[in-house]
Amino acid sequence: MTRFSFNGFAPSDLEFLKGLAAQNDREWFTAHRAIYDDGLKPALADLIGALNEAFAARGLPLSGDPKKSVFRIHRDVRFSKDKRPYKTHVSATLTRDGLKMSPGMAYVHIEPEGGTRPAFDPQTIDPLDPTTFPSAQEADDGYAGRGPFAAAGFYLSERPHVDAFRRAIVADPKGWSAVEKALAKAGLPLEPGDPVKRMPKGFEDQAGGPVEAVLKRTRWLVRRPLTGAEIAGAGLPEAIADFVAGARPLLDFGWKALHGVKIER
């Protein structure tokens, strides 16, 4: 028996986000907050619940909490020249342990098709979780304004994690090649990955080799754009789950690479 009934994001939900993009201030948000509280937030919670079921049906070890897995709509403006108080999208992650930014995730980003901003400002700073993952803003704000999408893979903010992923590629280049081929077959090319300009420390001997480009990455992600019809329909959880299933080889490779890696706090 299905516990969560997701019926799509209503037109009023998306109109709220459009309005917030046009009138991004506290007065407007307060006046229209009922739409957010009574429509948009519950719809996102239902989507997470439905994704939990769809992932489980496909044997995907990812899950989320309808409350804890959702990112705040309030922007962190402490270090940004852009002082708009609110994001113009809603988003959430699903991970193996349910923690919001655990390595290896599915990410869902909901905004109107076509985006809510006329242009992307790469200098905008908008942390997803500024307390423990200050660089994670790039994944969230970097796609904001481009329309709805789902992503899967490894957005890594800790150097030990990044280097462990790189070491796994060096240790098993054939295994990594198999991942790339599987993703290509599924029509899921890797995103640019925010590469560094020079060979990372400790990997200089790989310069000029077949894995040089992939070792310069700091993240390994695939993305699937979502259409307006998809986010408005009840089939969205299945569409996202099918996409994440296609990204499973990437997730499995990364989870194996990061197994046992400890982060000093």
C-alpha positions in Angstrom: 0.0 0.0 0.0 1.4 3.4 -1.0 1.9 5.6 1.9 2.7 8.8 0.0 0.5 10.1 -2.8 2.4 12.4 -5.0 0.2 14.1 -7.6 2.6 16.6 -9.0 3.4 20.3 -8.3 0.3 22.4 -8.8 0.3 25.5 -11.1 0.0 27.7 -7.9 3.2 26.2 -6.5 5.2 27.2 -9.6 3.5 30.6 -9.8 4.6 31.2 -6.2 8.2 30.5 -7.3 7.9 32.8 -10.3 6.4 35.5 -8.1 9.2 35.0 -5.6 11.8 35.5 -8.3 10.1 38.7 -9.4 9.5 40.1 -5.9 12.2 38.5 -3.7 11.6 40.3 -0.5 10.2 39.4 2.9 7.0 41.4 2.6 6.0 39.5 -0.6 7.0 36.2 0.9 5.0 36.8 4.1 1.9 37.8 2.1 2.1 34.7 0.0 3.5 32.2 2.5 0.3 30.2 2.7 0.9 28.9 -0.8 4.4 27.8 0.2 3.4 26.2 3.5 0.2 24.6 2.3 1.1 23.6 -1.2 4.7 23.6 -2.2 6.3 22.2 1.0 3.8 19.3 1.3 4.2 18.5 -2.4 7.9 18.3 -1.9 7.5 16.1 1.2 5.2 13.8 -0.7 7.7 13.6 -3.6 10.4 12.5 -1.2 8.2 9.8 0.3 7.2 8.6 -3.2 10.9 8.5 -4.2 11.7 6.4 -1.2 9.2 3.8 -2.4 10.3 4.1 -6.0 14.0 3.7 -5.1 13.3 0.7 -2.8 11.4 -1.0 -5.7 14.5 -0.7 -7.8 16.9 -1.8 -5.1 18.5 1.7 -4.8 19.9 2.2 -1.3 18.9 5.8 -1.1 16.2 7.5 1.0 15.2 10.8 2.4 13.2 12.3 5.2 10.2 14.5 4.1 11.4 17.1 6.6 15.1 16.7 7.2 16.2 16.1 3.6 14.8 19.4 2.3 16.9 22.5 1.9 15.8 25.8 3.4 14.3 28.3 1.1 16.1 31.1 2.9 19.4 32.0 1.4 22.6 32.5 3.4 23.6 36.0 2.4 26.4 36.6 4.9 29.2 36.2 2.4 27.4 37.3 -0.8 26.9 40.5 -2.6 23.6 39.2 -3.7 21.3 40.0 -0.7 18.1 38.4 -2.0 16.7 36.6 1.0 15.1 33.6 -0.7 15.9 30.9 -3.2 13.6 30.7 -6.2 13.5 26.9 -6.2 13.0 24.1 -3.7 15.3 21.1 -3.4 16.2 18.0 -1.5 18.7 15.2 -1.4 18.3 11.4 -0.8 21.3 9.5 0.5 22.3 6.1 1.9 22.1 7.2 5.5 19.5 9.9 5.1 21.9 12.7 6.1 21.5 15.6 3.7 25.0 15.9 2.3 26.4 12.4 2.6 28.6 11.3 -0.3 26.7 9.7 -3.1 23.2 11.2 -3.5 20.2 11.9 -5.6 19.3 15.6 -5.7 16.0 17.0 -6.8 15.6 20.6 -7.9 12.2 22.1 -8.5 11.5 25.4 -10.2 9.4 26.4 -13.2 10.4 25.1 -16.6 12.7 27.6 -18.2 14.0 28.8 -14.8 13.1 31.7 -12.5 16.0 34.0 -13.3 17.0 35.6 -16.6 20.7 34.8 -16.2 23.0 32.8 -14.0 25.5 34.7 -12.0 28.5 32.4 -11.2 29.6 34.8 -8.4 26.5 34.3 -6.4 27.1 32.5 -3.1 24.2 30.6 -1.7 25.2 27.7 0.6 23.1 24.6 0.7 24.4 23.9 4.2 26.7 26.7 5.2 27.5 25.3 8.6 29.3 22.1 7.6 29.4 22.2 3.8 30.2 25.8 2.8 31.1 24.9 -0.8 28.0 23.0 -1.5 26.3 26.2 -2.6 27.9 25.8 -6.0 25.8 22.7 -6.8 22.6 24.4 -5.8 23.0 27.9 -6.9 25.0 26.9 -10.0 22.0 25.4 -11.6 19.3 27.7 -10.2 17.5 29.6 -12.9 17.9 26.8 -15.5 14.8 24.9 -14.8 13.9 21.7 -12.9 16.2 18.7 -12.9 17.4 15.7 -11.0 21.1 14.8 -10.4 22.9 11.8 -9.0 26.5 11.1 -8.0 29.2 12.6 -5.9 29.3 16.3 -5.0 32.3 16.2 -2.7 33.4 19.0 -0.4 36.1 17.2 1.6 39.6 16.7 0.2 40.0 13.2 1.7 36.8 12.2 -0.2 38.0 13.8 -3.5 41.4 12.1 -3.3 39.9 8.7 -2.4 37.7 8.9 -5.5 40.8 9.8 -7.6 42.9 7.0 -6.1 40.1 4.5 -7.0 40.2 5.7 -10.6 44.0 5.3 -10.7 43.8 1.8 -9.1 41.1 0.6 -11.4 41.1 2.5 -14.7 39.2 -0.3 -16.4 36.5 -0.2 -13.8 36.2 3.5 -14.2 36.0 3.1 -18.0 33.2 0.7 -17.5 31.3 3.3 -15.4 31.8 5.9 -18.2 30.5 3.4 -20.8 27.5 2.5 -18.8 26.6 6.1 -18.2 27.0 6.8 -21.9 24.8 3.9 -22.8 22.2 5.3 -20.5 22.5 8.8 -22.1 24.0 10.3 -19.0 27.2 12.2 -19.7 29.2 13.4 -16.7 28.7 17.1 -15.8 31.8 19.3 -16.2 32.8 18.6 -12.6 34.5 21.9 -11.6 38.0 20.7 -12.7 41.2 22.1 -11.3 43.8 23.6 -13.7 46.8 21.6 -12.5 47.2 18.0 -11.7 46.2 17.4 -8.1 48.9 16.9 -5.5 49.9 13.3 -5.3 48.7 12.5 -8.8 51.3 14.3 -10.9 52.5 11.0 -12.4 49.2 10.7 -14.2 49.7 13.9 -16.2 49.3 13.2 -19.9 47.7 9.8 -19.2 44.3 8.6 -20.1 42.7 9.5 -16.8 44.2 13.0 -16.5 41.0 14.8 -17.2 38.9 12.8 -14.9 41.4 13.1 -12.0 41.2 16.9 -12.3 37.6 16.8 -11.4 36.4 17.6 -7.9 32.9 16.1 -8.4 31.4 13.3 -10.4 27.7 13.9 -11.3 25.1 13.2 -13.9 22.0 15.3 -14.5 18.6 14.9 -16.0 16.5 17.9 -16.9 12.9 17.7 -16.0 10.0 19.1 -18.1 7.2 21.2 -16.8 4.8 18.4 -17.6 6.9 15.9 -15.6 7.0 18.0 -12.4 3.3 18.6 -12.7 2.5 15.0 -13.0 2.1 12.0 -10.7 4.8 10.1 -12.7 7.7 12.3 -11.5 8.9 9.8 -8.8 9.2 7.0 -11.3 11.0 9.2 -13.9 13.5 10.3 -11.3 14.0 6.8 -10.0 14.6 5.5 -13.5 17.2 8.2 -14.0 19.0 7.3 -10.7 18.9 3.6 -11.6 20.8 4.6 -14.8 23.4 6.3 -12.6 23.8 3.3 -10.3 27.3 2.3 -11.8 28.6 5.7 -10.8 27.2 5.5 -7.3 28.5 2.0 -6.7 32.0 3.0 -7.9 32.1 6.0 -5.6 30.7 4.3 -2.6 33.3 1.6 -2.9 36.0 4.2 -3.4 35.0 6.2 -0.3 34.4 3.2 2.0 36.2 3.6 5.3 37.4 7.2 4.6 37.4 9.2 7.8 37.0 12.9 7.9 38.7 14.8 10.8 36.5 17.4 12.4 
